[in-house]
Amino acid sequence: MRTRVLAVLLAFVVLATAGFALPLLTVTATERTQQLLLARTADLDRFAVLADAGDRAALRAEVTRYTELYGEGIVVVTAQRVPLAEAGGLSAADPVVARLIDAALRNQPVQPAGTVRPWSRTPVLLARPAGTGTKVSGAVVLRASVTAAADDVQRSWFAVLAGAVLVTLAGAGLALGATRWVLGPLRRLDRAVGTLTAGLRPVHADLAGPPELRQLAAGFNRMSDTVTAALDQQRRLVADTSHQMRNPMTALRLRVDALEPSLPESASATYAGAVGELDRLESLLDDLLTLAAAEHRAGELAVSGEAACCDAAAVARAQTHLWQPLAERAGVTLRFGPVPAGVDGGPLPAAATEAELAQVLDVLLDNALKYAPGAEVAVSCDREGRWAVVTVRDSGPGLTADELAQAQSRFWRADRHRGLPGTGLGLAIAERLAAGRGGRVELRAAHPHGLVVRVLLPAAREAR
């Protein structure tokens, strides 16, 4: 938007400046041309008067002095085309001069129709008849140099164009300042909206710019405070509820475990179901606490911009080794590779702590082992532009297109996975951990079947 507005304003400035400069250039050249013609017309009149007076000696002397002083050629002839004076290399025998003499003898003064420009260098020929009234007694032809006039026009044009450039630059500066004043608050407001949309703690938009934008920014700040307070209350409620339920849950677990020896054989199935529900409830509380902690941490990072760095390749390799026994127990072939591209097996710096990246990989590897038993799972690292990418790929059944669109929703689980342990919060936790560092988690189908989960984190030098 800023580019388009600035382009329109600059185009207006250029057109407005050109609308003043171009006519001024034309007027300057025309005025200097008229001055040249007026001066040379006065000289022609003087020579015509001398020719009509019949004093040939005075005429030749005047012509000679004029030619020596200005270097311009002059030809004066009688009505019978007999030369009275010729100087400056101009001759009555020249065909062009002869045509001008014929026109002047017909009492037709001749003046050039063009305008002097800075690049004009060709002399112009002027002619006028000598005599009084309708009686023509001769003709005068003058070859006038335009070099001095062209130099004057060049200096005038340079001054006009320099002024036009200065006005254009001043207009461009004003346009740039105006667009910054108007659109700068909009950009900051857009960033604040993006931060709030991402679920992070927004920074208040500056109250700058026109009054309407200041009012809009103030309204957004009030709205963001309200939304942030509501989100904080929700997170605290989830975290406090989960935390406060831990103690009763532990006590309930102890009492249920203590009942086992006293239960008859017929109640064993009911007891096993109750224990399973307790396990599921404890897992849900643990995941809720983890999610609340991840969201709180993401909000803190959005405000503080705390920097972090770890070797993504080393963390991925270590977590793969750590999960190897569990993978063998689940019948899953788990491997690490290939080596990060372009780094020769060296470190792949990512903007996250080792604990954060390890927690994300724990979620992804747990899902792969749980939902793709007997499949192959590959963990790999790579560098894509400004991103450090850790990929977990499995050859299991994967997810459909509709399931992929909902996979990162909280508490969502595919219908065919309802019987498996889990809460549906793992990918949401991983996404919040990555988002807190300015990254994201992407899911897509593998070919010919399976699932590919990519964790994109800013490379360390790109971190905020």
C-alpha positions in Angstrom: 0.0 0.0 0.0 2.8 2.4 0.9 4.5 1.8 -2.5 1.3 2.5 -4.4 0.4 5.7 -2.4 4.0 6.9 -2.7 4.0 6.2 -6.5 0.8 8.2 -6.9 2.2 11.1 -4.9 5.5 11.1 -6.7 3.7 11.0 -10.1 1.6 14.0 -9.1 4.7 15.9 -8.0 6.6 15.1 -11.2 3.6 16.1 -13.4 3.0 19.3 -11.4 6.6 20.3 -11.7 6.7 19.4 -15.4 3.5 21.5 -15.9 5.3 24.6 -14.6 8.8 23.8 -16.0 8.0 23.0 -19.6 6.0 26.2 -20.3 8.8 28.2 -18.6 11.4 26.6 -20.8 9.4 27.6 -23.9 8.8 31.1 -22.7 12.5 31.6 -21.9 13.6 30.4 -25.4 10.9 32.5 -27.1 11.8 35.6 -25.2 15.5 35.3 -26.0 14.7 34.7 -29.7 12.6 37.9 -29.7 15.4 39.8 -28.2 17.8 38.6 -30.9 15.3 39.5 -33.7 14.6 42.9 -32.3 18.3 43.7 -32.0 19.1 42.5 -35.6 16.0 44.2 -36.9 17.2 47.5 -35.5 20.6 46.9 -37.3 18.7 46.2 -40.6 16.8 49.4 -40.2 20.0 51.4 -39.7 21.6 49.9 -42.8 18.4 50.4 -44.9 18.4 54.1 -43.9 22.0 54.5 -45.0 21.4 52.7 -48.3 18.4 54.9 -49.0 20.4 58.0 -48.3 22.8 57.2 -51.1 26.0 57.8 -49.1 27.9 54.7 -50.2 31.2 55.6 -48.4 29.4 55.9 -45.1 27.4 52.7 -45.8 30.6 50.7 -46.5 32.4 52.1 -43.5 29.4 51.2 -41.2 29.1 47.7 -42.7 32.9 47.1 -42.3 32.8 48.2 -38.6 29.8 46.1 -37.9 31.3 43.0 -39.4 34.6 43.5 -37.5 32.7 44.0 -34.3 30.1 41.2 -34.5 31.5 38.9 -37.2 28.2 38.8 -39.0 27.8 39.0 -42.8 25.9 41.8 -44.5 24.9 42.4 -48.1 23.3 45.7 -49.3 22.0 46.0 -52.9 20.2 48.6 -55.0 16.8 48.0 -56.6 18.6 46.8 -59.7 20.4 44.2 -57.5 23.7 46.0 -57.8 25.8 45.3 -54.6 26.5 48.5 -52.6 28.3 46.6 -49.8 29.3 43.0 -49.0 31.1 41.9 -45.9 31.6 38.9 -43.6 31.7 36.3 -46.3 28.1 37.0 -47.5 27.5 37.5 -51.2 24.6 38.6 -53.3 25.4 35.8 -55.7 24.5 33.1 -53.2 21.2 31.5 -54.2 19.8 31.7 -50.8 20.7 35.3 -50.4 19.4 36.0 -53.9 16.0 34.6 -52.9 15.9 36.8 -49.8 16.8 39.9 -51.9 14.0 39.1 -54.3 11.5 38.9 -51.5 12.8 42.2 -49.9 12.6 44.0 -53.2 9.0 43.0 -53.4 8.6 44.8 -50.1 8.4 41.5 -48.1 10.5 41.6 -44.9 12.0 38.2 -44.1 12.5 36.8 -40.6 13.2 33.2 -39.4 10.2 31.4 -38.0 12.1 29.1 -35.6 13.0 29.5 -31.9 16.5 29.5 -30.5 17.3 26.4 -28.5 20.4 25.5 -26.4 21.7 23.3 -29.2 21.0 25.9 -32.0 24.2 26.8 -33.9 23.1 27.5 -37.5 23.1 31.3 -38.3 19.8 32.8 -39.4 19.3 35.2 -42.4 17.2 38.3 -42.1 16.2 40.7 -45.0 14.3 43.9 -45.3 13.7 46.4 -48.1 15.3 49.9 -48.2 13.2 53.0 -49.1 10.3 55.0 -47.9 6.6 54.1 -48.3 6.0 51.9 -51.3 9.1 53.0 -53.1 11.8 50.3 -52.7 15.3 51.6 -53.4 17.2 48.5 -52.4 17.5 45.5 -50.0 19.6 44.6 -46.9 20.4 41.0 -45.9 22.0 40.2 -42.5 23.4 36.8 -41.4 22.9 36.8 -37.6 24.8 34.4 -35.3 22.6 32.6 -32.7 25.5 31.2 -30.6 25.3 33.9 -27.9 21.5 33.6 -27.7 21.7 29.8 -27.6 24.2 30.0 -24.7 21.9 32.4 -22.8 19.0 30.0 -23.4 21.1 27.1 -22.2 21.9 28.9 -18.9 18.3 29.8 -18.4 17.2 26.3 -19.1 19.8 24.9 -16.7 18.5 27.2 -14.0 14.9 26.2 -14.7 15.7 22.5 -14.7 17.8 22.7 -11.6 14.9 24.5 -9.9 12.5 21.8 -11.2 14.8 19.0 -9.8 14.9 20.7 -6.4 11.2 21.2 -6.3 10.7 17.5 -7.3 13.1 16.3 -4.6 11.4 18.5 -2.0 8.0 17.2 -3.2 9.3 13.6 -3.0 10.6 14.3 0.5 7.2 15.7 1.6 5.4 12.7 -0.1 7.7 10.2 1.7 7.2 12.0 5.0 3.4 12.1 4.5 3.2 8.4 3.6 5.3 7.5 6.7 3.1 9.7 8.8 -0.1 8.2 7.5 1.0 4.5 6.8 3.6 4.0 9.5 1.0 3.6 12.3 -1.0 1.2 10.0 2.1 -1.0 9.6 2.7 -1.1 13.3 -1.0 -1.8 13.9 -0.9 -4.6 11.4 2.1 -6.2 13.2 0.2 -5.9 16.5 -2.8 -7.5 14.9 -0.7 -10.4 13.6 0.9 -10.9 17.0 -2.5 -10.9 18.7 -3.9 -13.3 16.1 -1.0 -15.7 16.7 -2.0 -15.8 20.4 1.1 -14.0 21.6 1.1 -11.0 23.9 0.8 -7.9 21.7 2.7 -4.7 22.1 0.6 -1.5 22.2 0.4 0.3 18.9 1.9 3.8 18.9 -0.6 6.7 19.0 0.8 8.4 16.0 -0.3 9.7 12.6 -3.6 11.5 11.7 -6.3 11.8 14.4 -8.4 9.1 12.9 -5.5 6.6 13.0 -4.7 7.6 16.6 -8.3 6.9 17.6 -8.1 3.6 15.8 -4.8 2.6 17.5 -6.3 3.6 20.9 -9.3 1.4 20.2 -7.1 -1.5 19.2 -5.0 -1.1 22.3 -8.1 -1.3 24.5 -9.3 -4.3 22.6 -5.9 -6.1 22.8 -5.8 -5.4 26.5 -9.2 -6.9 26.9 -8.4 -9.9 24.7 -5.0 -10.5 26.4 -6.6 -10.3 29.9 -9.2 -12.8 28.9 -6.6 -15.1 27.4 -4.4 -14.8 30.5 -7.4 -15.6 32.7 -8.2 -18.6 30.6 -4.6 -19.8 30.7 -4.3 -19.2 34.4 -7.6 -21.0 34.9 -6.4 -24.0 32.9 -3.0 -24.1 34.7 -4.5 -23.5 38.2 -7.2 -26.0 37.6 -4.8 -28.6 36.4 -2.4 -27.9 39.2 -5.0 -27.9 41.9 -6.4 -31.2 40.6 -3.1 -32.9 40.9 -3.3 -33.4 44.6 -6.9 -34.8 44.7 -5.9 -37.0 41.7 -2.9 -38.4 43.5 -5.0 -39.1 46.6 -7.6 -40.8 44.5 -5.0 -42.9 42.8 -3.6 -44.0 46.2 -7.1 -44.9 47.5 -8.0 -46.8 44.3 -4.7 -48.7 44.5 -5.4 -49.5 48.1 -8.8 -51.0 47.2 -7.3 -53.6 44.8 -6.5 -56.3 47.4 -10.0 -56.0 48.9 -12.0 -56.3 45.7 -13.6 -59.6 44.6 -12.7 -61.2 41.3 -16.0 -60.0 39.8 -15.0 -56.4 40.3 -11.6 -56.7 38.5 -13.0 -55.4 35.2 -14.6 -52.4 36.8 -11.4 -51.7 38.7 -9.3 -52.0 35.5 -11.6 -49.5 33.8 -11.4 -47.1 36.7 -7.6 -47.3 36.7 -7.6 -46.7 32.9 -9.8 -43.6 33.3 -7.5 -42.3 36.1 -4.5 -42.8 33.8 -6.2 -40.9 31.0 -7.2 -38.1 33.4 -3.7 -37.8 34.8 -2.3 -37.7 31.2 -4.8 -35.0 30.3 -3.9 -32.9 33.4 -0.2 -33.3 32.5 -0.8 -32.2 28.9 -2.9 -29.2 30.0 -0.2 -28.1 32.4 2.4 -28.5 29.6 0.2 -26.5 27.1 -0.4 -23.7 29.6 3.3 -23.5 30.3 4.1 -23.5 26.5 1.5 -20.6 25.9 2.9 -18.7 28.9 6.4 -19.1 27.6 5.4 -18.0 24.1 3.8 -14.9 25.5 7.0 -14.1 27.5 9.2 -14.6 24.4 7.0 -12.3 22.3 7.5 -9.5 24.8 11.1 -10.0 25.8 12.5 -11.3 22.4 14.9 -13.5 24.4 17.5 -15.1 22.1 18.4 -18.7 22.1 20.5 -21.1 20.0 21.0 -24.8 19.8 22.4 -27.4 17.3 19.2 -28.8 15.8 21.0 -31.7 14.2 22.6 -32.7 17.5 19.3 -32.5 19.4 17.5 -34.5 16.7 20.2 -37.1 16.7 20.1 -37.4 20.6 16.3 -37.7 20.7 16.4 -40.3 18.0 18.9 -42.3 20.0 16.8 -41.8 23.2 13.6 -43.1 21.6 15.3 -46.1 19.9 14.4 -48.7 22.7 10.8 -47.6 22.6 10.7 -47.8 18.8 12.1 -51.4 18.9 9.5 -52.4 21.5 6.8 -50.9 19.1 8.2 -52.7 16.1 9.2 -49.4 14.5 12.4 -48.8 12.5 13.7 -45.5 13.7 16.7 -43.9 12.1 18.3 -40.5 11.9 19.4 -39.0 8.5 20.3 -37.7 6.0 23.1 -35.3 7.1 22.0 -31.7 6.9 22.4 -30.3 3.4 25.1 -27.7 2.9 26.6 -28.0 6.3 28.8 -31.1 5.8 27.4 -32.8 8.8 28.3 -29.9 11.0 26.0 -28.0 13.4 22.7 -26.6 12.3 22.0 -23.6 14.5 18.4 -23.0 15.3 16.7 -20.2 17.4 15.5 -22.4 20.3 16.8 -24.0 23.4 17.7 -27.7 23.4 14.9 -28.4 25.9 12.3 -26.7 23.7 13.3 -28.6 20.6 13.7 -31.9 22.5 10.1 -31.4 23.8 8.8 -30.8 20.3 10.6 -33.9 19.0 9.3 -36.0 21.9 5.7 -35.1 20.8 6.4 -36.0 17.2 8.2 -39.2 17.9 5.6 -40.3 20.4 2.9 -39.8 17.8 4.8 -41.6 15.1 5.4 -44.7 17.4 1.8 -44.6 18.6 -0.1 -44.1 15.3 2.3 -45.9 12.9 3.3 -49.2 14.5 5.5 -51.4 12.5 6.4 -48.6 10.1 9.6 -46.8 9.3 10.3 -43.4 10.9 13.1 -41.1 9.7 14.3 -38.0 11.5 16.2 -35.6 9.3 17.5 -32.0 9.4 18.1 -29.4 6.7 18.5 -25.7 6.0 15.9 -23.9 3.9 16.7 -20.2 3.4 16.5 -18.6 6.8 14.9 -21.7 8.4 16.4 -24.6 10.2 14.1 -27.5 9.5 13.7 -30.8 11.5 11.5 -33.4 9.7 9.9 -36.5 11.1 8.6 -38.8 8.3 6.8 -42.1 8.8 5.4 -44.7 6.4 2.3 -45.4 8.4 -1.3 -44.9 7.3 -1.1 -41.1 7.5 -4.0 -38.7 7.6 -6.6 -37.7 5.0 -6.8 -34.1 3.7 -9.7 -33.3 6.1 -7.8 -34.8 9.0 -4.6 -32.8 8.2 -6.6 -29.6 8.3 -7.8 -30.4 11.9 -4.7 -32.2 13.2 -3.3 -29.3 15.2 -6.6 -28.4 16.8 -6.8 -28.9 20.6 -8.3 -32.2 21.8 -8.8 -33.4 18.2 -8.2 -37.0 17.4 -9.1 -39.1 14.4 -12.0 -41.4 14.8 -9.9 -44.5 14.2 -7.5 -43.5 17.0 -10.1 -43.1 19.7 -9.1 -46.4 21.3 -5.4 -45.4 21.6 -4.0 -43.5 24.6 -3.7 -39.7 24.1 -5.3 -36.4 24.7 -5.1 -34.6 21.3 -2.9 -31.8 22.8 0.5 -33.0 21.6 0.7 -31.1 18.3 -0.9 -28.0 19.9 1.9 -28.0 22.5 4.5 -28.5 19.8 3.0 -25.7 17.7 3.0 -23.2 20.7 6.6 -24.1 21.5 7.7 -23.4 17.9 5.6 -20.3 17.6 7.2 -18.8 20.7 10.5 -18.8 18.8 9.0 -17.4 15.6 8.6 -20.8 13.9 5.8 -23.2 13.0 4.9 -26.8 12.6 3.7 -28.1 9.2 1.9 -31.4 8.4 1.5 -33.0 5.0 0.9 -36.4 3.5 3.9 -38.5 2.5 4.1 -40.4 -0.8 2.9 -43.1 -1.3 1.5 -43.2 2.3 2.5 -41.9 5.7 2.8 -38.5 7.3 5.5 -35.8 7.2 5.8 -33.3 10.1 8.2 -30.4 9.6 9.4 -28.1 12.5 10.6 -24.8 11.1 12.7 -22.6 13.4 14.6 -19.5 12.4 18.3 -20.1 11.9 20.2 -18.7 14.8 21.5 -15.6 13.0 17.9 -14.9 11.9 16.5 -15.0 15.4 14.9 -12.0 16.8 
